[in-house]
């Protein structure tokens, strides 16, 4: 099993011998052998017995405690987790600029691929001539990624892709209140940018929880420059998931007219989601992330596990230089 995701609100988790017993009301609905569990993600109002917590600490099974929406409250893990080998591997790759660049290239190539594929799908359903040009440019930029010789050139390629993607994506938003000509982040200045920013923040928090439970140093990134006040690895590993998860969800919600003007508030030229808007987004986000899909490894699992698998693949590539970094790509 590797990672256990506890999503159903109100359940109670106890211990029965060498198994976790999940109770709904007073009935045991599922039992999971502890040897199959490497880490546990707990979302929202879920109750774990003290014995479960003690057992997890004793068996070195770390837990992440998150809100229902994916905001990370914190992690619970035993001391001296034995992660030195992994973190040394991260540091070695940092010192080997060529290997670090290759990892960063894999992330950017997958990010641009996912942007291009989403636009292609949308253009088949609702053809827009300008977007056909954007798809061609994204295809070219994707092909150029392996030829970039340094991080500055790679970031330039990524920026050029964003400049093509967001206006084309904006042309597929069918609500006139959600115009998107460019991506504006700090702060967002219109409803489309406000929803994207909120969605990316939710996703970023979950990626952080997964990275920390896997024992990686979240400050040691490859695409984003490591510094004391920035969790660079989180910003790296979120990149391939922005489009298939957040961009797709925002497009669906906007085109179904799920937001109203009451869902936004304005202050000093900035636009943010109001409480009502956040609730709407979070409800849909929880729903899609809890859906069972076929994962890239061929197994069925909730969508949350895409990120878990992504971090596993990163660790594999990090510690095995001869293996490729398999980054999530939509088909």
Residue pairs with C-beta under 8 A, 6 or more apart in sequence:
1 32
1 36
1 37
1 38
2 36
2 37
2 38
2 39
2 308
2 312
3 37
3 38
3 39
3 40
3 41
3 213
3 305
3 308
4 20
4 32
4 37
4 39
4 40
4 41
5 41
5 43
5 302
5 304
5 305
6 13
6 22
6 40
6 41
6 42
6 43
6 46
7 43
7 44
7 290
7 302
7 304
8 24
8 46
9 44
9 45
9 46
9 68
10 24
10 45
10 46
11 22
11 23
11 24
11 29
11 46
11 47
12 22
12 23
12 46
12 47
12 48
12 49
13 20
13 21
13 22
13 23
13 46
13 47
13 48
13 49
13 52
14 20
14 21
14 23
14 49
14 51
14 52
15 21
15 49
15 51
15 52
15 55
16 28
16 31
18 33
18 34
18 35
19 31
19 32
19 33
19 34
20 31
20 32
20 34
20 37
20 52
21 28
21 30
21 31
22 28
22 29
22 30
22 31
22 32
23 29
34 55
34 59
34 61
37 61
38 61
39 61
39 62
39 63
39 64
39 213
39 214
40 56
40 61
40 62
40 63
40 64
41 63
41 64
41 66
41 209
41 210
41 213
41 304
42 48
42 63
42 64
42 65
42 66
43 66
43 67
43 68
43 70
44 66
44 67
44 68
45 68
48 63
53 63
53 76
55 61
56 62
56 63
56 76
57 76
57 77
57 78
58 78
60 77
60 78
60 81
60 82
62 75
62 76
62 77
62 78
62 81
62 213
63 75
63 76
63 77
63 213
64 72
64 74
64 75
64 76
64 209
64 210
64 212
64 213
65 72
65 73
65 74
65 75
65 76
66 72
66 73
66 205
66 206
66 209
67 73
68 282
68 286
69 202
69 282
69 285
69 286
70 202
70 203
70 205
70 206
70 209
70 285
70 286
70 289
71 202
71 205
72 205
72 206
72 208
72 209
72 212
75 209
75 212
75 213
77 213
81 215
83 215
85 319
86 215
86 216
86 315
86 318
86 319
87 215
87 216
87 217
87 220
89 318
89 319
90 216
90 217
90 220
90 318
91 220
93 99
93 100
93 103
93 222
93 318
94 100
94 220
94 222
94 226
99 321
100 222
101 148
101 150
101 151
101 154
101 222
102 325
103 222
103 314
103 317
103 318
103 325
104 151
104 154
104 222
104 223
104 236
105 145
105 146
105 148
105 154
106 317
106 324
106 325
106 327
107 222
107 223
107 236
107 237
107 239
107 240
107 325
107 327
108 145
108 154
108 157
108 158
108 223
108 239
109 142
109 145
109 146
109 327
110 239
110 240
110 327
110 328
110 329
111 158
111 161
111 239
111 240
111 242
111 243
112 138
112 141
112 142
112 145
112 157
112 158
112 161
113 142
113 329
113 330
114 240
114 242
114 243
114 244
114 328
114 329
114 330
115 138
115 161
115 165
115 169
115 243
115 247
116 135
116 138
116 139
116 142
117 329
117 330
117 331
118 169
118 243
118 244
118 247
118 248
118 330
119 131
119 134
119 135
119 138
119 165
119 168
119 169
119 172
120 135
122 131
122 169
122 172
122 251
123 131
123 132
123 135
126 172
128 168
128 171
128 172
130 168
130 171
131 168
131 171
131 172
134 164
134 165
134 167
134 168
135 168
137 160
137 161
137 164
138 161
138 164
138 165
141 157
141 160
141 161
141 164
142 161
144 157
145 154
145 157
148 154
148 157
151 223
151 225
154 223
155 223
158 223
162 183
163 182
165 243
166 180
166 181
166 182
166 183
167 180
167 181
167 182
169 180
169 247
169 251
170 178
170 179
170 180
170 181
170 192
172 251
172 255
173 179
173 180
173 192
173 251
173 254
173 255
174 254
174 255
175 254
175 255
175 257
175 259
177 191
177 259
177 261
178 190
178 191
178 192
178 195
178 254
178 259
179 190
179 192
180 190
180 192
180 193
183 193
183 196
184 190
184 193
185 193
185 197
187 269
187 270
187 271
187 272
188 194
188 196
188 197
188 270
188 271
188 272
189 269
189 270
189 271
190 271
191 259
191 264
191 271
192 250
192 254
193 271
194 264
194 271
194 272
194 273
194 277
195 250
195 253
195 254
195 259
195 273
195 277
195 281
196 246
196 247
196 250
198 272
198 273
198 277
198 278
198 281
199 245
199 246
199 249
199 250
199 281
199 285
200 238
200 242
200 246
202 246
202 281
202 282
202 285
203 238
203 241
203 242
203 245
203 246
204 234
204 235
204 238
206 304
206 307
207 234
207 237
207 238
207 241
207 307
207 311
208 218
208 231
208 234
210 307
210 308
210 310
210 311
211 218
211 233
211 234
211 237
211 311
212 218
214 311
214 312
214 315
216 233
216 311
216 314
216 315
217 233
218 231
218 232
218 233
218 234
219 226
219 227
219 228
219 230
219 231
219 232
219 233
220 226
220 232
220 233
221 231
221 232
221 233
221 234
221 235
221 236
222 232
222 233
222 236
223 232
223 235
223 236
223 239
224 230
224 232
224 235
224 236
225 232
226 232
237 307
237 310
237 311
237 314
240 310
240 327
240 328
240 329
241 306
241 307
241 310
241 328
243 330
244 306
244 328
244 330
245 288
245 289
245 303
245 306
249 281
249 284
249 285
249 288
252 284
253 259
253 280
253 281
253 284
258 280
258 284
259 277
259 280
262 274
262 276
263 273
263 274
263 276
263 277
263 280
264 271
264 272
264 273
264 274
264 277
265 271
265 272
265 273
265 274
266 272
273 281
288 303
289 302
289 303
289 304
290 302
290 303
290 304
291 302
291 303
292 300
292 301
292 302
293 300
293 301
293 302
293 303
293 306
294 300
295 301
295 305
295 306
295 309
296 306
296 309
296 326
296 328
297 309
306 328
309 328
310 327
310 328
313 325
313 326
313 327
314 325
316 323
316 326
317 323
317 324
317 325
317 326
